[in-house]
Amino acid sequence: MQDQIENSKCNDYSYKEVTNGIAILNYIGKDTHITIPTFINNKPVTQILKDAFYNKGIEAVELPEQLEYIGEDAFYKNTLKEITIPQNVKKIGGGAFGRNQIETLTIKSENISTIPMFCFIGNALSKFDLPESVNTLYNDCFAENNFTELTIPKHIDTLSSSAFASSKNLKKVYIPEKFMKDRTTIFRASDIDNITFITSN
């Protein structure tokens, strides 16, 4: 996102300095339960770049409070069971937390407007709570999870194809009227005939 100033390594991370702090490039440590440092070289860790923790066997992670950006596939294909998105995060890349085992998702940030494609695909979520800043859910962002009952918030303006695809356990959905006509694509490969849809304006 920013011009590179220098590449370096710091203990378990390779990183680069950017204009607003530190961007982590790659996790090179061995621990599976990690707390990403808030500061490296006395500069805040503000970015985690593409693939930085891809398929690293991570079981638990605590993200730094000053984090602003999480890149594409940053934590893809690990075994995380819960994740908290800090309040300063402004953007999350596609696939960032896909293919984990996330049961609990907490988004503290009120700066995020979009949940991108494949962001939380293939997890174990049975519920979710999105801040009102989020207005767009893109393709497959919550596909292949464990929802049994779901409420689509009224503040969602765009709900893309397959956003909740393959929700095999889903039985009840509270959904704004404006999305009813697209329910078969939004919930593609779910048991659509056995889902009760309750609409709201």
N, C-alpha and C positions, 0 to 999 in steps of 0.2 A: 504493500500500500504506500510505503514511503521510500525515498531513495536510500540506498544502503550507505552507511558511513564506514562500518568495518564489520568483518566477521570474526567471531571469537568463540571460545568454549569456556563454560563455567560449570565445573563439577559435572552435573548430570545433563546439561543442556548445551547445545550449540545455539548461538543467537547472533543477532546483529543489532546495532544501535540505529534507531530511527529518530526522527525529529522530536517525537513526543515521548521517547523512552526506549524500551527494549522490546524487540520482537523475537520470540522463540522460534527457531527453525526446526529443531529436531530434539527429541528426547533420547539420550544415549545412556541413561542409567539402567539399573537392574530392578529397583524396587517396583512393586506393583500397587502399593498404596502410597500416593504421593501428594505433597503440598507444593504447588508451584510457587516459587518465591515471589514476594511482592516487589522486591528490588533486586537488581543485579547491577553491580558497579555503581551503587547509589542512585540508580535511575529506575523509575517504575516500569514494571512489566505490563505493557499495554496491548500487546498483540501476540496471538498464537497463530502461526501461519499454516498453510496447507500441509496436510499429512504429518504434522509435527509429532503426533502420538498415534499414528495409524498402526493398528495391529501390533501393539506393544505389550499386550497381556495386562493392561492396566485394570485393576479391580476397584479402585477408589481414587478420586482426585478432588482436591480443593483448589478452586481457581482464585487467582489474586484479585483483591478488591478493586484495583485500579485498571483491570482489564477492560479494553474497549472493543476489541475485534477478535473473533474466533474464525479461523479460515476453513475452507472446504475440506471435508474429510479429516478434520484435525484430530478427532478421537474415534474415527470410524473403526469398527471391528475390534472392540475390546470387551470387557465383561463388567462394565460399570453398572451398578444397581440403582444409584441415585446421582443426581447432578443438580447443583444450584448455580444459576447464571447470575453473576454479580450485577449490582445496580448501575455500573458505568458502561456496561456492554451496549454498543450501538448497532452492531451487525454480527450476524452469524452466517457462515457460509453453508452451502448445500452439503448434505451428508455429514455434517460436523459430528453428530452423535449417533449416526446410524449403526445398526448391527451390534448393539450392546445388549444389556439385560435390564435396562432402566425401568424401575417400578415407580420411582418418585422423581418428579420434575418440578423444580421451583425456579421461577423467573422473577428476580427482584427488579430487574431493569424496567424502567418506564420509557426507554428510548428506542426499543425495538419495534419496528412496524411490520416486519415480514418474517414469517417462518419459511425458509426456503425449501426447495425440493429435496426429498430424502433426508431431511435434517434429523428426524427421530424414527426413521423407518426400522422395522425389525427389532423392537424393544418389547418391554413387558408392562407398558402403561395401562392402567385400568381407569384412570381419571386424569384430567388436566385442568389447569387454571391459568388462563392467559391474561396478562395485563391489558388494560384498555387501549394502550398504545398500538397493540397488534391489530392490524386490519386486513392482512392478507395471508392466506395459507396456500402454499404452492403444491404442485404435484407430489403425491406420495410422502408428504412431510410427516404424517402420522400413520402411515400405512403399516400393516402387519403388527399391530399391538393387541392388547388384551381387553379392550373396552367392552363392557357389557351394557352400560348406559352412558349416554353422551349428551352434553349440552353445547350446541354451537353458539357462542356468544353473539349478541346483537351487534357488537361493534366490529364484527367481521364484515368487510365489504366485498372481498374477493375470496372465493373458495374454489380452488382449481380442481381439475379432473384428478380422480384417484387420491385425493388428499387423505382419505381414510380407507383406502383400498384394503381388501383382505382382512377386514375386522370380523373374524370368524365367530367371535363370541357375542357380538353386538345384538341386543334385543330391543333397545329403546333409544330413540334420538329425539331431542328437543331441537328443532331447527327453524330458523327464520323462514317465513313464507317464500321469500325471494329465491331460496335455494331448492325448493321442493322439486321443481321441474328437472333439476340436474342430479337428483339423488342417486340414480342408478350409476352415473359415472363417478360421482364423488365417493360412493361406497362400492366401487367396482370389486367384484370377486368376493363380496360379502353375501350373507344369506338374506338378500334384500326382501324376500317374500315373508320372512319371519321377523322383520324389524318393524316395530311400531313407531311411526313418525308423528310427532305432535308439533304443530306449527305455531309460530308466534309472529306478530308483525314487527 
